Amino acid sequence: MEATGETRPDLDSRERIERFVDLFYQRLLSDEQLAPIFVDVAAIDLSVHLPHIKDYWCKLLLGEKGYSRHTMNIHRQLHGRRALQPADFDRWLYFFVATVDANFAGPHAERAKQVATAIAANMRRSLPEQSPGGLDC
């Protein structure tokens, strides 16, 4: 359910960030382009994965200390199994921003979009380009 203009809360509490992550992953996991990356390639267990993602965003937006994994290494391993393409990052970012804009508003929501944009750009730059056959160029 999307929030309306004046009633959209900010991403300024763990509860709201957790709600955002749940809404965001509903969109990702129903998308024909991105769902196979999460389900088939990464084979994520949502009961394990979502708490990590919630901790990650609480760390970035609220300064909580609950997340200590190295996200780049995790994505490098995934990239080795199935090359992540620029279009994957673009679509991920599109869903991220759309989910924030539809449900949240305020300084933390704006910060989340800025951070997500930087994360997507960093991932695109940092992961090696691969040929269509999956071999490094």
N, C-alpha and C positions, 0 to 999 in steps of 0.2 A: 504494500500500500504506500503510495507516494504522499508526502506531506504537501500542504498548500503553502503558497508564498509567505504569508505572515507567520505561519505556525511552524516553519521548519526550524528545528533546534540545531545548535552548533555541535560539532564533534568534540565536546569539551568534558566528556566523562567516559569512563570505561564502558558503562552500559550503552551509551550512544555509539561508541566505536565498535563494540561488539555487534550491535544492530546493523551498522553500516557493513561490516565484514560479511555478515549473514546475507544481506541483500545483494552485495556485490558478487559473492560466490554463487548465489542463485542464478544470476545473470550469466556468469562465466560458464557454469556447468550446464546451462541450457543452450549455449552457443555452439553451432556445428563446427566452427573453426577452432575454438579454444578448448571446448570440453574434452576432445580426444587427447590433448596434451596433458591435461590434469588427470583424466581417468585412465587412459590406455598407456601413455608413456610414463608419466610420473607415478601412476597407480596410487594416488594419494588416498589416505584413510582420513576422511573428514573429521572424525573424532579426535585424531592426533593433529592434523594439519591446521584446522581452524583455530584452536587455542594458541598455536605458535603465531599465526598471522595476527590474531587479536593482540597478543603481547607485543608483537613488532610495531603495530600502529599505535598502541598505547605508549610505547617507548618514544616513538617519533613525535607524537602530538602532545603527550602529557609528561614526558620525561620519566616514565616508570622504568624500573630496572629489570623487568621480568624477561627480557629477550636477550640472548647472548649468542645466537647462532650466526654463522657467516653466510649471508644470503648469496653472495657472489659465487662461492664454492658450490652451493646447492644448485644454482642455476647453470653453472658450468657442467656439472654432472648430467643434468637434464639435457642440456644442449648437446652433449656427447651422444646421448641416446636418440635424440631427434632434434635436428638443427632448428633453433628458434629463429624465425624470420622477422625482418622489420615489420611486416604486416601483422604479426602476432603481437608485437609490442604496441603497435598503433591501436589495434583492436582492444587489447587489455586496457590501455589508457583511455580509450573512448568509453568503455563500460565503467571504468573507475570514475571519471568526471561526470558521466551521465547519472550514475548512482548517487554521487554526492549532491549534484545540482537538484535532483528530483526530491531529495529527502532531507538535506541539511543546508544550513546557511550560517555564515559567521566567520570570524577570524580563523578558527581551527579548521573549518571546512575548506577555506581558501588555502590554508597552509597545506592541508592534505593533498589538494590538487597540485600545488607547486612541487611538493616532495615527490608525488607520483610521477609527474612529468620528468623530474630530474632522474628518478630511478629508471624509468623506461629509456631515457637517453643514455644513461650510464651502461645499462645492460646491452643496448644496441652497440655501443662503442667497444665494450669490453669483451664481448663474446666473439670468437673468431668467425669470419665469414666462411661459409662452406658452400661447396658446389652443390648442384641439385642432386648429385649422387651421394651426398653426405660426407665427401672427403674434403679435408682442409685444402684450400687453394694455396 
